[in-house]
Amino acid sequence: MKPNSTRVSKEVIIFILRAADEIIGQGGRTLLAKILKGSREKKVLQLELDQCPVYGWFRSEKQEEILKKSTG
């Protein structure tokens, strides 16, 4: 079995799932990454996703890295 450099901790998985819960039926991976990144994009604010407890949790990371984490 080769090492997986994109492996994430259980804590990170919990944060991702918490954010995903907010967007059921409203968006997909990109919107999920925007919540976790802390985006101030119009759609994020209109849906009040900036109120999500894990909003901005991965603020210091690039959106593409957050997407990698959220897709396993």
Helices and strands as residue ranges (DSSP letters): H 10-22, H 29-37, H 42-46, G 49-51, H 63-70
